[in-house]
């Protein structure tokens, strides 16, 4: 909440810096000391406290220190970590609120349909197919697949997402919803001053409601850590019937490595089922003509920014085939959003690739 309140203070400071001549044209809600300004201030503080309460619940569930505990720390986290916390709140809204249903339908439905088509459950076999969901985030897609009857393991690298998924999967109930304002720090492209503070309730469903009875023990787990480090291990080879990747392949600093790891972890006949864009999260800075040492100029950056490759779908497609997959389904240009604020004047709309690749030998 401290950082959110600083966001409000910064906005107020900029308003105060206006000349008296300019301030006279502001609406009452932007004039310090007015009733409307004080009301906006209280609503913003309430939203910040809502978000902090959710974060405290996540931390308390994990047995970690939270804001209600006294601290003597006089240092603050880096801006990048604040951005990650904001991403967690937006991801919770995407995966676990009624507001996020439209986004989930865009991205998850094609994957779920492809799984039931290409990795069907055989009722004559004792065990259902095993499916890995890398980049599982806060867990909704992995749980949806488990609810279809599959054995599922989600994989996530981000500690922030892991803590949030553990909390929402194991300690939330729509009868006692948690309210958040996930777009609180979005000050641009708003139609109304009330847009950033509006409330989203999570979860929209009880995670246990996906299963037939409370006594049913789903075969569902989450693996924490780097995807390649975990699944390139020899014991993972040929163990999986499918990998369901959603907005994941482009998180690779080396997409060739991702595809090879996926190929090796799949059984013969196993499927890579993908939906997402090619944003390339590790896309590096530009090389300048006067660069004497590109690496030295950006030595402060994570090494992965210096080695990541931005490849076209045409090139990625060839890599998939060259690794040994057969493409049996391929659709491009499917519109999708990701943690979008539907009330905003601006959202990034992706035109995604959906494909199914089979390992035949």
Secondary structure, 3 states (H helix, E strand, C coil): CHHHHHHHHHHHHHHHCCCHHHHCCCCHHHCCCCHHHHHHHHHHHHHHHHHHHHHHHHHHHCCCCCCCCCCCCCCCCCHHHHHHHHHHHHHHHHHHCHHHHHHHHHHHHHHHHHHHHHCCCCCCCCCCCEEEEECCCCCHHHHHHHHCCCEEEEEECCHHHHHHHHHHHHCCCHHHCEEECCCCCCCCCCCCCCCCCCCEEECCCCHHHHCCCCCCCCCEEEEECCHHHHHCCHHHCCCEEEEEEECCHHHCCCHHHHHHHHHHHEEEEEEEEEEECCCCCCCCCCCCCCCCCHHHHCCCCCCHHHHCCCCCHHHHHHHHHHHCEEEEEEEEEEEECCCCCCCCCCCCCEEEEEEEEEECC
